[in-house]
Amino acid sequence: MPELPEVETVRRGLAPAMEGARFAKVEVHRGDLRWPLPKDFAKRLEGNTVTGLGRRAKYLLADLSSGDVLLMHLGMSGSFHVFYEKGHHAGGGAAGNYYHERSQHVTHDHVVFHMSSGAIVTFNDPRRFGSMKIVAREKLDAEPLLNRLGPEPLGNEFDAAMLARACKGKKTSLKAALSDQRVVAGLGNIYVCEALYRARLSPKRQASTIATRSGAPNDRAERLVEGIKAVLHDAIKAGGSSLRDHKRTDGELGMFQHNFRVYDREGQKCRTPGCGGTVKRIVQNGRSTFFCPSCQK
């Protein structure tokens, strides 16, 4: 399932086509994705302008001129693709980074947005675990999909003190704590493994050990927040990680998988200079965890 860097990469790809543009036409090719779409889904979007395109954790949020918000999730296999009609290109000039001809293989193009910018934005989802929902802006804080999410790890307010408070007294592992969307939003298996490696912390370490008894952060918390922010910034810069389904809106693959330091590297040498350890895989909470037992303590 795409994690924060993949979703942010998609958001940045969609922004030139959607922000400031009006939904000229909306095609709904099936009535349900993970959940049923509203029966008036197309009608509530058509004629509205996207005033802003944001992200909260792994969700995309398109603010509409009507005062509603289009809430979108990629699920396991969902992807957005941007195409331009003849004579229309990103930025209004020469073909931009997000221009390519639309494929004829549209079996899984479940929702298609025709934007006034000349862009055709398709949502393709073979497994149909993605979702779309229209929520009134004033009710967004109470939206069940969002109201229990923890802080954004790239937000200014997310720091060692905040993470330490969230982990105070937790007897679960650090891997489990960081994977909990109520502790920090948007992280998944890949980036938790990579962040823990950068912080030189074992995924098996008890989460409470990054805080003092009073809940104040210690050096481990400082290193962990630094590792989380660094790996997310690096992954976004590389366009995310493409292992199975993730593609950017221009159809290209993300490249961060070539920079993994522990994830999916079982049995390979640790990349920490002078370590000499070997990457190990264990199973935690039903998911594979990759780490170096020699330098992650």
Secondary structure, DSSP 4 states (H G I P E B T S, - for coil): ---HHHHHHHHHHHHHHHTT-BEEEEEESSSBSSSBPPTTHHHHHTT-BEEEEEEETTEEEEEETTSEEEEEE-TTT-EEEEEE-TT--GGGSS--TT--PPPS--TTEEEEEEETTSEEEEEE-SS---EEEEEEGGGGGG-TTTTT----TTSTT--HHHHHHHHTT--SBHHHHHH-TTTSSS--HHHHHHHHHHHT--TTSBGGGGB-TTS-B-HHHHHHHHHHHHHHHHHHHTT---SSS---TTSPPP-GGGG-SSTT-TTSBP-STTT--B-EEEEETTEEEEE-TTT--
